[in-house]
Amino acid sequence: MPYLLMKYLHVLTAIVSFGANVTYGIWITRASHDPDVMPFTLRGIKLIDDRLANPAYALLLVIGLLMVFTSHLSLTTSWLLTALVLYVLVILIGLMGYTPTLRHQIQILETEGFNSPGYQTLARRGTILGVVLAILVIAIVFLMVVKPSLWP
């Protein structure tokens, strides 16, 4: 696959994955004004996360690694290695933190309700995890675009 096509697909998958994630906070904020729609909203977010954003993140890594090997760039290049470490951190936080929190949040919302302490605790955790993930992904995008020399 030609390098420019890979680069196009890499950028496209980054837009899809992070673009989907960015909308979650907006949907949750809007739904919190009408808690009756919150279960539908959270299930919709979970669907988008499971079927669109997360697969796009996986494809992002595959295409990115293809680009690295095609261009003969070293994986130990400072900006690339840092971005890969942050990527692994994003995946771990997403799979071990955000996804289970969202799943549990939906369950507690449906059994205990929007105003229950359990739901509110999970909602705060989900917000914090979402913000942390967004910051990490923004840092990765910065590294990918600017390609700063972080060490010799």
Summary of the structure (lengths in Angstrom):
residues: 152
radius of gyration: 17.6
end to end distance: 31.3
largest distance: 55.1
contacts: 431
relative contact order: 0.13
helix: 87%
strand: 0%
